[in-house]
Amino acid sequence: MGRVFEAPDGRTYRPSMFITLTLPGYGRIVAGAGTPRDADGYDYRRAALDALHFPRLLDRWFQNLRRCAGYKVQYFGAVEGQRRLAPHFHVAVRGAIPRSVIKEVTRATYHQLWWPAFDTPVFVEELPVWDGRDYLDPVTEQPLQTWDAALDELSADDDARPAHVLRFGSQLDVQGLLAGSSDADRSVRYLTKYLTKAVGETYSGDSNAAYEAHIDRLHAEVRWLPCSPDCANWLRFGVQPRTVGPGLEPGRCPSKAHDREHLGVGGRRVLVSRGWSGKTLADHRVDRAAVVRQALEEAGIEVDSARRMAADVVASDGDARFLWSAVVSHGGTSSSILMETVIQRRRWREQYEVAKTMTGADPPVDGRSATAQSTSLRAVG
Ligand SMILES: [Zn+2]
């Protein structure tokens, strides 16, 4: 997909791209430490809102990029935490789009959050009370404004402004990728690495009092700001969430975006376009089984048939391999049968690990072969 480039020797290349998008600064940062030089002057509220709504900005960016590129750009990307506690986004994009276009799109992209205002907390000590239908003002016992009424009011107000506007920072990194090159391998590893890693793990690591304080201050914002129209934190600002029921309490929204470990990066960590691989989940499952089998065979380890219990399995002479009968006694209890199965599973897993080491399919550090990495990308994508 995308532009084809021809080398002097006549070979053609169809490169892809690896792009990193960042959020703006919220105050000056101590280089290397990730902590603000002046914590009181640091815009924690903006940092929190940007983190909470980052995926919406990314959606908007892809919309704009597709419009400018003129085709359905395909991508696979992951949101990751930077040391300064702001999320950024690494994405592999199929095809080559001129750098200047990507730059323009990034500069022009913004997302407006047209939500009711949530600048000033209204209910902090005494919380709204559920009466079976609405949340009531604890003092006047009048129902709080509903979500729909708040939105109606917003659209009727000509002077209304969005509750928040997100934009990217000026840092933008665009690299060309050629399939099979070491750069491509490294980028794929970069992307897949974060699929199994919680954002909190990225944020922790070597820490100190200043860094913990930085996390605490951002968490203090992230905890109380609304994450979605259904967030319980709306009650703090005098508006009923879009969906109401008993038991909603500000500061106790179940979205993990509010947690100290996640700092605004909640649900969507991986953004992938439809048609990235054109495969169904079933295809991926078959792929993964094939990858495991191949690794075992390459290492010369005999593969137990994964379908060994299937009724249509036949032995080499063509006869049915199994004769089925009801299990009356296994010479053991059901727990010993289960235990046997567990041990067998574990043996398979060990064989697979050994096979991978023997064939070099999964080197942990030097990364000479990207087979395992790129297949895991396919498997997830
Ligand atoms: Zn929430």
Residues whose N, C-alpha, C, O or C-beta is under 5 A from the ligand:
A	BS01	ZN	L225 P226 C227 S228 C231 A232 C253 S255
